[in-house]
Amino acid sequence: MTVAAVAAPERPAHRDPNVLRWLGAYTASMIGDSVYFMALAWAAARTGSASGAGLVLAAGSLPRALLMLGGGVLADRFGPRRIVIGSDAARALLVLGLAAVLFLTGPTVAVLVVVAVLFGAVDALFLPAVGALPPRLTAPGQLARVQGLRALAARGSTIIGAPMGGVAVAAGGPSLALAAAGVLFALSLPLLLGLRLRPLPAPAVSDEEAVTKAPDAWHDLVDGLRYIRRHPLLGPLMLVIALSELGFVGPLNLGLILLSEQRGWGASGMGWIVAGFAGGAAGSALLLAVRGRVPRAGLVMGVLALVGGAGIAALAQVPSVAAA
């Protein structure tokens, strides 16, 4: 008599404690990120210089954009779990340290720029590493569900975190909001330490490649950049994303601060406007998840970029937070 081996059914991602620990850590970190941004923006505005505030916001985004690909290479080399835990701990320490400084003294452009640069560099390690964890947490058949949960967590975190940061700034100033962000980063650490990772399937490598290909992070980085530059779709797409981010990082973020101050909406008003952006993004992500595929995606991107640009310009003309 033979006994047939029956494969155990996959546990759904939304019922997997391992996935839920990762999702909880990711959500706490993303909410902390939104609260940190609100606090940093208003601390920069309190320096009294619009150009200084713009410099602070740009200083945080530049290293994140430049080092993101390198962060992915390091996650591959040293393991994403180790990078995620280390970078989240570093973010907690940076933000709590800045909260203490602002509690004792007033904000200065120099201090805020230094912290923004360091935070952006650490963020460039955290983001690709946390995105590399799902294949090591669950079965391949559950990856689509995990990525859907991640998208909802990312959008929901901004919807929650931006108003939370605005209320914290209004109640106790940027130092209180920064302290809340640091606590959120720290709360994710026990969840990350409790993750159980499964090994990835080894890629097929010939004996000749195994001998000649020595582990070199720099060559991996150069190969990745070369691949993006030569790819007929990825190269232009990365340029479009970079130009779009330039509009968000400087003009929009700084404009929202100045507009909220001019109209008397305050930090909480700005938080609700940012939450509105996140709500729209969550709706479009849900639409894409249901639709699955968008015909003529490039044309759709171009048209929607024009519509989005018109919407952003209209922010300066509306009289109330609700309309904004």
Helices and strands as residue ranges (DSSP letters): G 13-15, H 17-45, H 50-78, H 80-104, H 109-131, G 134-136, G 140-142, H 143-193, H 207-212, H 217-230, H 234-247, I 248-252, H 253-263, H 266-291, H 297-314
